[in-house]
Structures are given as structure tokens and as C-alpha cells.
């Protein structure tokens, strides 16, 4: 295995859910290099990819599909904030989450729908507007696995600022 490919594989294993651009940025590699080596690593089964919400995230194959989706969301500031609140406090309504996270209720509702679509949260059958974690114990464990990078947080805040303006 080439040194570059091995560096990428080790980085993906150490940083579950890392996305394409962050790999190139953190390892100081050209886009073409990253594409080539990720394609080879994926084909040989050393890593797996999971597209979530417009970004492709890369993982060690030991993570199952649900875990990969959950980790991808934990790498995004707003989704992570929602998940952390639900993990800490239990089921909540969108209005309460919006107040606690200082976000528009429409933003929270959109994120809740996306999280529900990917089976990270559930909506209560008796109170449809109440959200809770689909797998609370495993989600709490995954919170320890993931800490978003500074560049990821800056991009998330920029997008959030644009949402507020629009």
C-alpha cells in the first residue's frame, strides 16, 4: 500500500465520519490524490463511504449503516446540538429545542425531519411533535467517538448565519 493511501486509511480510522474535503485539508493532499486513494481504499474494503445530506463521509468498516449516519450528523453543529439535548434531557418538542439552541423553530423542524428520515430520532405516536433518540444508549456512546473539527464548526455557523439572513 502506498504511503499516501496508508495515511488516508489511518486518518479515516482515527476520525470516523470524516468527509472528503476535510481529508484533503488535514492531510495537505490534492483533490485528485484524495479521490484516487479513497476510491482504491473503498474498492478493497479498507474503508466504507456513507453519503448523508450532500456530503460523503468515510468510515472504518466496523461501523454499521445506522452508526455511520448517526456519526455523520454528529459532525454537524445544529444536528449535534439537537442530539445532545435529546440525549441529556430526553424527549422534547421542536419549540423547546429552538429556545434552548437559539434557532428558528423551522430550522429545528427541518433538522428533526432529516434526523427522523435517517432513523436517528423517532417521533412519538401519542404526541407527534415530540422527538426522542431512536437508540439513546448507542447514540450516547457515539457522542464520545465524535468531536467536530474547528473548520466543520465554522462552516456550520456560516450556513446557520445565511439561514438567519434568508
SELUM-252397 format. One record per atom (N, C-alpha, C): x, y, z. Coordinates in steps of 0.1 Angstrom, whole numbers, plus 5000, padded with zeros to 4 digits. Example, Ala and Ser with C-alpha at 12.3 -4.5 7.8 and 13.67 -1.06 7.14 Angstrom:
BEGIN
(atom (5132; 4943; 5078))
(atom (5123; 4955; 5078))
(atom (5132; 4967; 5078))
(atom (5128; 4978; 5071))
(atom (5137; 4989; 5071))
(atom (5129; 5000; 5079))
END
This chain:
BEGIN
(atom (5009; 4988; 5000))
(atom (5000; 5000; 5000))
(atom (5009; 5012; 5000))
(atom (5005; 5022; 4992))
(atom (5013; 5035; 4992))
(atom (5012; 5042; 5005))
(atom (5023; 5050; 5007))
(atom (5023; 5058; 5020))
(atom (5011; 5068; 5020))
(atom (5007; 5074; 5009))
(atom (4996; 5083; 5009))
(atom (4983; 5076; 5012))
(atom (4981; 5064; 5006))
(atom (4969; 5056; 5009))
(atom (4968; 5052; 5023))
(atom (4980; 5048; 5028))
(atom (4980; 5044; 5042))
(atom (4977; 5055; 5052))
(atom (4982; 5067; 5049))
(atom (4979; 5079; 5057))
(atom (4964; 5082; 5057))
(atom (4958; 5081; 5045))
(atom (4944; 5084; 5044))
(atom (4936; 5073; 5052))
(atom (4939; 5060; 5050))
(atom (4933; 5050; 5058))
(atom (4934; 5052; 5073))
(atom (4946; 5055; 5078))
(atom (4947; 5057; 5092))
(atom (4939; 5069; 5097))
(atom (4939; 5080; 5088))
(atom (4931; 5092; 5092))
(atom (4916; 5089; 5093))
(atom (4911; 5081; 5083))
(atom (4897; 5077; 5083))
(atom (4894; 5069; 5096))
(atom (4903; 5059; 5099))
(atom (4900; 5051; 5110))
(atom (4901; 5059; 5123))
(atom (4909; 5069; 5124))
(atom (4911; 5077; 5136))
(atom (4900; 5088; 5137))
(atom (4894; 5091; 5126))
(atom (4884; 5102; 5125))
(atom (4871; 5097; 5119))
(atom (4864; 5088; 5125))
(atom (4852; 5083; 5119))
(atom (4842; 5094; 5114))
(atom (4837; 5092; 5102))
(atom (4828; 5102; 5096))
(atom (4834; 5114; 5090))
(atom (4847; 5114; 5088))
(atom (4854; 5125; 5082))
(atom (4849; 5126; 5068))
(atom (4847; 5138; 5063))
(atom (4843; 5140; 5049))
(atom (4854; 5143; 5040))
(atom (4852; 5142; 5027))
(atom (4862; 5143; 5016))
(atom (4871; 5155; 5018))
(atom (4865; 5167; 5018))
(atom (4873; 5179; 5018))
(atom (4882; 5180; 5031))
(atom (4877; 5175; 5042))
(atom (4885; 5176; 5054))
(atom (4897; 5167; 5053))
(atom (4896; 5155; 5047))
(atom (4907; 5146; 5045))
(atom (4918; 5153; 5037))
(atom (4915; 5160; 5026))
(atom (4924; 5167; 5018))
(atom (4931; 5178; 5026))
(atom (4922; 5186; 5033))
(atom (4927; 5197; 5041))
(atom (4936; 5193; 5052))
(atom (4932; 5183; 5060))
(atom (4940; 5179; 5071))
(atom (4953; 5172; 5068))
(atom (4953; 5165; 5056))
(atom (4965; 5157; 5052))
(atom (4973; 5165; 5042))
(atom (4968; 5177; 5038))
(atom (4975; 5185; 5028))
(atom (4977; 5178; 5015))
(atom (4966; 5172; 5010))
(atom (4967; 5165; 4997))
(atom (4958; 5171; 4987))
(atom (4962; 5170; 4974))
(atom (4954; 5175; 4963))
(atom (4941; 5167; 4962))
(atom (4931; 5174; 4956))
(atom (4918; 5167; 4955))
(atom (4919; 5154; 4947))
(atom (4926; 5154; 4936))
(atom (4928; 5142; 4928))
(atom (4934; 5131; 4935))
(atom (4944; 5134; 4943))
(atom (4950; 5124; 4952))
(atom (4940; 5117; 4961))
(atom (4933; 5126; 4968))
(atom (4923; 5121; 4977))
(atom (4913; 5112; 4970))
(atom (4907; 5117; 4959))
(atom (4897; 5109; 4952))
(atom (4903; 5095; 4948))
(atom (4915; 5095; 4942))
(atom (4921; 5083; 4937))
(atom (4923; 5073; 4949))
(atom (4929; 5077; 4959))
(atom (4931; 5068; 4970))
(atom (4919; 5064; 4978))
(atom (4909; 5073; 4979))
(atom (4896; 5069; 4986))
(atom (4889; 5058; 4977))
(atom (4890; 5060; 4964))
(atom (4883; 5050; 4955))
(atom (4890; 5037; 4957))
(atom (4903; 5036; 4958))
(atom (4911; 5024; 4959))
(atom (4908; 5017; 4973))
(atom (4908; 5026; 4983))
(atom (4905; 5020; 4997))
(atom (4891; 5015; 4998))
(atom (4882; 5022; 4992))
(atom (4868; 5017; 4992))
(atom (4866; 5004; 4985))
(atom (4872; 5003; 4973))
(atom (4871; 4991; 4965))
(atom (4877; 4979; 4972))
(atom (4888; 4981; 4979))
(atom (4895; 4970; 4986))
(atom (4888; 4967; 5000))
(atom (4879; 4975; 5004))
(atom (4872; 4973; 5017))
(atom (4878; 4978; 5029))
(atom (4889; 4986; 5028))
(atom (4896; 4991; 5040))
(atom (4888; 5002; 5046))
(atom (4880; 5009; 5038))
(atom (4870; 5019; 5044))
(atom (4857; 5018; 5036))
(atom (4847; 5024; 5042))
(atom (4834; 5025; 5036))
(atom (4829; 5039; 5035))
(atom (4821; 5042; 5025))
(atom (4816; 5056; 5024))
(atom (4801; 5056; 5027))
(atom (4796; 5067; 5032))
(atom (4782; 5069; 5036))
(atom (4778; 5083; 5032))
(atom (4770; 5085; 5021))
(atom (4766; 5098; 5017))
(atom (4754; 5102; 5026))
(atom (4755; 5114; 5032))
(atom (4745; 5119; 5041))
(atom (4743; 5134; 5038))
(atom (4732; 5138; 5034))
(atom (4729; 5153; 5033))
(atom (4739; 5160; 5024))
(atom (4743; 5155; 5013))
(atom (4751; 5162; 5004))
(atom (4766; 5160; 5006))
(atom (4770; 5154; 5017))
(atom (4784; 5151; 5019))
(atom (4787; 5136; 5020))
(atom (4798; 5132; 5015))
(atom (4802; 5118; 5016))
(atom (4812; 5117; 5028))
(atom (4808; 5108; 5037))
(atom (4816; 5106; 5049))
(atom (4823; 5092; 5048))
(atom (4834; 5091; 5054))
(atom (4842; 5079; 5053))
(atom (4845; 5072; 5067))
(atom (4844; 5059; 5067))
(atom (4844; 5052; 5080))
(atom (4853; 5039; 5079))
(atom (4857; 5034; 5090))
(atom (4862; 5021; 5092))
(atom (4850; 5012; 5090))
(atom (4852; 5000; 5083))
(atom (4841; 4991; 5081))
(atom (4834; 4985; 5093))
(atom (4840; 4987; 5105))
(atom (4834; 4982; 5117))
(atom (4821; 4989; 5121))
(atom (4818; 5001; 5116))
(atom (4806; 5008; 5119))
(atom (4794; 5003; 5110))
(atom (4783; 5000; 5116))
(atom (4771; 4996; 5108))
(atom (4765; 5009; 5101))
(atom (4756; 5007; 5091))
(atom (4750; 5018; 5084))
(atom (4743; 5028; 5094))
(atom (4736; 5024; 5104))
(atom (4729; 5033; 5113))
(atom (4740; 5042; 5120))
(atom (4750; 5035; 5125))
(atom (4761; 5042; 5132))
(atom (4768; 5053; 5123))
(atom (4770; 5049; 5111))
(atom (4776; 5058; 5101))
(atom (4767; 5070; 5099))
(atom (4754; 5069; 5098))
(atom (4745; 5080; 5096))
(atom (4745; 5089; 5108))
(atom (4744; 5082; 5120))
(atom (4744; 5090; 5133))
(atom (4757; 5098; 5134))
(atom (4768; 5092; 5131))
(atom (4781; 5099; 5133))
(atom (4782; 5111; 5123))
(atom (4777; 5109; 5111))
(atom (4777; 5120; 5101))
(atom (4769; 5132; 5106))
(atom (4758; 5129; 5113))
(atom (4750; 5140; 5118))
(atom (4757; 5146; 5131))
(atom (4764; 5138; 5138))
(atom (4771; 5143; 5150))
(atom (4783; 5152; 5146))
(atom (4787; 5152; 5134))
(atom (4798; 5161; 5129))
(atom (4792; 5174; 5124))
(atom (4779; 5176; 5125))
(atom (4773; 5189; 5121))
(atom (4767; 5196; 5133))
(atom (4770; 5209; 5134))
(atom (4767; 5216; 5147))
(atom (4753; 5216; 5151))
(atom (4744; 5219; 5142))
(atom (4730; 5220; 5146))
(atom (4724; 5206; 5149))
(atom (4726; 5197; 5141))
(atom (4722; 5183; 5143))
(atom (4728; 5178; 5156))
(atom (4741; 5180; 5158))
(atom (4747; 5176; 5171))
(atom (4741; 5183; 5183))
(atom (4738; 5196; 5182))
(atom (4731; 5202; 5193))
(atom (4718; 5196; 5197))
(atom (4710; 5193; 5186))
(atom (4697; 5186; 5189))
(atom (4699; 5172; 5195))
(atom (4708; 5165; 5190))
(atom (4711; 5151; 5195))
(atom (4716; 5152; 5209))
(atom (4725; 5161; 5212))
(atom (4730; 5163; 5226))
(atom (4719; 5166; 5236))
(atom (4710; 5175; 5232))
(atom (4698; 5179; 5240))
(atom (4689; 5167; 5243))
(atom (4686; 5160; 5232))
(atom (4678; 5148; 5234))
(atom (4684; 5137; 5243))
(atom (4697; 5136; 5241))
(atom (4705; 5126; 5249))
(atom (4705; 5130; 5264))
(atom (4707; 5143; 5267))
(atom (4708; 5148; 5280))
(atom (4694; 5149; 5287))
(atom (4684; 5153; 5280))
(atom (4671; 5157; 5286))
(atom (4660; 5148; 5283))
(atom (4661; 5139; 5273))
(atom (4650; 5130; 5269))
(atom (4642; 5137; 5258))
(atom (4630; 5132; 5256))
(atom (4621; 5137; 5245))
(atom (4618; 5152; 5247))
(atom (4618; 5159; 5235))
(atom (4615; 5173; 5235))
(atom (4607; 5177; 5223))
(atom (4600; 5188; 5224))
(atom (4592; 5193; 5213))
(atom (4601; 5203; 5205))
(atom (4598; 5206; 5192))
(atom (4607; 5215; 5184))
(atom (4608; 5229; 5191))
(atom (4597; 5234; 5196))
(atom (4598; 5247; 5202))
(atom (4608; 5248; 5214))
(atom (4608; 5238; 5222))
(atom (4617; 5238; 5233))
(atom (4632; 5237; 5228))
(atom (4634; 5229; 5218))
(atom (4647; 5228; 5212))
(atom (4652; 5241; 5206))
(atom (4642; 5247; 5199))
(atom (4645; 5260; 5193))
(atom (4649; 5271; 5203))
(atom (4642; 5271; 5214))
(atom (4645; 5281; 5225))
(atom (4659; 5278; 5231))
(atom (4662; 5265; 5234))
(atom (4674; 5261; 5240))
(atom (4686; 5263; 5231))
(atom (4684; 5261; 5218))
(atom (4696; 5262; 5209))
(atom (4696; 5276; 5202))
(atom (4687; 5284; 5206))
(atom (4686; 5298; 5200))
(atom (4686; 5297; 5184))
(atom (4677; 5289; 5179))
(atom (4675; 5288; 5165))
(atom (4660; 5289; 5162))
(atom (4657; 5292; 5149))
(atom (4643; 5292; 5145))
(atom (4637; 5279; 5145))
(atom (4624; 5278; 5149))
(atom (4617; 5266; 5150))
(atom (4616; 5259; 5137))
(atom (4616; 5266; 5126))
(atom (4616; 5260; 5112))
(atom (4629; 5253; 5110))
(atom (4640; 5258; 5114))
(atom (4653; 5252; 5113))
(atom (4654; 5239; 5121))
(atom (4649; 5239; 5133))
(atom (4648; 5227; 5141))
(atom (4639; 5217; 5135))
(atom (4628; 5221; 5130))
(atom (4618; 5211; 5124))
(atom (4625; 5205; 5112))
(atom (4632; 5212; 5104))
(atom (4639; 5207; 5092))
(atom (4649; 5196; 5096))
(atom (4657; 5200; 5106))
(atom (4667; 5190; 5111))
(atom (4661; 5178; 5117))
(atom (4650; 5180; 5125))
(atom (4643; 5168; 5131))
(atom (4638; 5159; 5120))
(atom (4632; 5165; 5109))
(atom (4627; 5156; 5098))
(atom (4638; 5149; 5092))
(atom (4650; 5155; 5090))
(atom (4661; 5148; 5084))
(atom (4666; 5137; 5093))
(atom (4667; 5140; 5106))
(atom (4672; 5130; 5115))
(atom (4662; 5118; 5116))
(atom (4649; 5121; 5115))
(atom (4639; 5111; 5115))
(atom (4640; 5102; 5103))
(atom (4642; 5109; 5091))
(atom (4643; 5102; 5079))
(atom (4655; 5092; 5079))
(atom (4666; 5095; 5086))
(atom (4677; 5086; 5087))
(atom (4677; 5078; 5100))
(atom (4666; 5077; 5106))
(atom (4663; 5068; 5118))
(atom (4672; 5071; 5130))
(atom (4677; 5084; 5131))
(atom (4684; 5088; 5143))
(atom (4675; 5092; 5154))
(atom (4664; 5098; 5151))
(atom (4654; 5101; 5161))
(atom (4640; 5095; 5157))
(atom (4631; 5094; 5167))
(atom (4618; 5090; 5165))
(atom (4608; 5101; 5169))
(atom (4596; 5101; 5163))
(atom (4586; 5110; 5168))
(atom (4576; 5101; 5175))
(atom (4571; 5107; 5186))
(atom (4561; 5100; 5194))
(atom (4548; 5097; 5187))
(atom (4543; 5085; 5189))
(atom (4530; 5082; 5183))
(atom (4518; 5089; 5190))
(atom (4520; 5092; 5203))
(atom (4509; 5098; 5210))
(atom (4511; 5113; 5210))
(atom (4523; 5118; 5208))
(atom (4525; 5133; 5207))
(atom (4534; 5135; 5195))
(atom (4529; 5136; 5183))
(atom (4537; 5136; 5171))
(atom (4548; 5147; 5170))
(atom (4546; 5157; 5177))
(atom (4556; 5168; 5177))
(atom (4568; 5166; 5186))
(atom (4567; 5155; 5194))
(atom (4578; 5152; 5204))
(atom (4588; 5143; 5198))
(atom (4601; 5147; 5199))
(atom (4612; 5139; 5193))
(atom (4620; 5132; 5204))
(atom (4625; 5120; 5201))
(atom (4634; 5113; 5211))
(atom (4644; 5106; 5202))
(atom (4655; 5102; 5209))
(atom (4665; 5094; 5201))
(atom (4660; 5080; 5199))
(atom (4663; 5075; 5187))
(atom (4659; 5062; 5183))
(atom (4667; 5051; 5191))
(atom (4680; 5054; 5193))
(atom (4688; 5044; 5200))
(atom (4697; 5052; 5210))
(atom (4691; 5056; 5221))
(atom (4697; 5065; 5231))
(atom (4711; 5060; 5236))
(atom (4711; 5047; 5240))
(atom (4724; 5042; 5246))
(atom (4735; 5043; 5236))
(atom (4733; 5038; 5224))
(atom (4743; 5038; 5213))
(atom (4747; 5052; 5209))
(atom (4737; 5061; 5208))
(atom (4739; 5075; 5205))
(atom (4749; 5081; 5215))
(atom (4746; 5079; 5228))
(atom (4755; 5084; 5238))
(atom (4769; 5079; 5237))
(atom (4771; 5066; 5233))
(atom (4784; 5061; 5231))
(atom (4791; 5068; 5219))
(atom (4783; 5070; 5208))
(atom (4789; 5077; 5196))
(atom (4793; 5091; 5199))
(atom (4786; 5098; 5208))
(atom (4790; 5112; 5211))
(atom (4804; 5112; 5216))
(atom (4809; 5102; 5223))
(atom (4823; 5102; 5227))
(atom (4833; 5099; 5216))
(atom (4828; 5093; 5205))
(atom (4836; 5090; 5193))
(atom (4839; 5102; 5185))
(atom (4829; 5111; 5185))
(atom (4830; 5122; 5175))
(atom (4831; 5136; 5182))
(atom (4841; 5143; 5178))
(atom (4842; 5157; 5182))
(atom (4844; 5165; 5169))
(atom (4835; 5174; 5165))
(atom (4837; 5181; 5153))
(atom (4849; 5190; 5152))
(atom (4855; 5191; 5140))
(atom (4867; 5200; 5139))
(atom (4863; 5214; 5139))
(atom (4873; 5223; 5141))
(atom (4870; 5237; 5140))
(atom (4865; 5242; 5127))
(atom (4872; 5237; 5116))
(atom (4866; 5241; 5102))
(atom (4852; 5236; 5100))
(atom (4848; 5224; 5105))
(atom (4834; 5220; 5104))
(atom (4825; 5229; 5111))
(atom (4829; 5233; 5123))
(atom (4821; 5242; 5131))
(atom (4819; 5256; 5125))
(atom (4830; 5261; 5119))
(atom (4829; 5274; 5112))
(atom (4820; 5273; 5100))
(atom (4821; 5262; 5092))
(atom (4812; 5261; 5080))
(atom (4798; 5260; 5085))
(atom (4795; 5252; 5096))
(atom (4781; 5251; 5101))
(atom (4776; 5264; 5105))
(atom (4784; 5272; 5112))
(atom (4780; 5286; 5117))
(atom (4777; 5295; 5105))
(atom (4785; 5294; 5095))
(atom (4783; 5302; 5083))
(atom (4770; 5299; 5077))
(atom (4767; 5286; 5075))
(atom (4754; 5282; 5069))
(atom (4743; 5287; 5078))
(atom (4744; 5285; 5091))
(atom (4734; 5290; 5100))
(atom (4732; 5305; 5099))
(atom (4742; 5313; 5098))
(atom (4741; 5327; 5096))
(atom (4733; 5330; 5083))
(atom (4736; 5323; 5072))
(atom (4729; 5325; 5060))
(atom (4714; 5322; 5062))
(atom (4712; 5311; 5069))
(atom (4698; 5307; 5071))
(atom (4690; 5318; 5079))
(atom (4697; 5325; 5088))
(atom (4691; 5336; 5096))
(atom (4688; 5348; 5087))
(atom (4697; 5350; 5078))
(atom (4696; 5362; 5069))
(atom (4684; 5359; 5059))
(atom (4684; 5347; 5053))
(atom (4674; 5344; 5043))
(atom (4661; 5341; 5050))
END
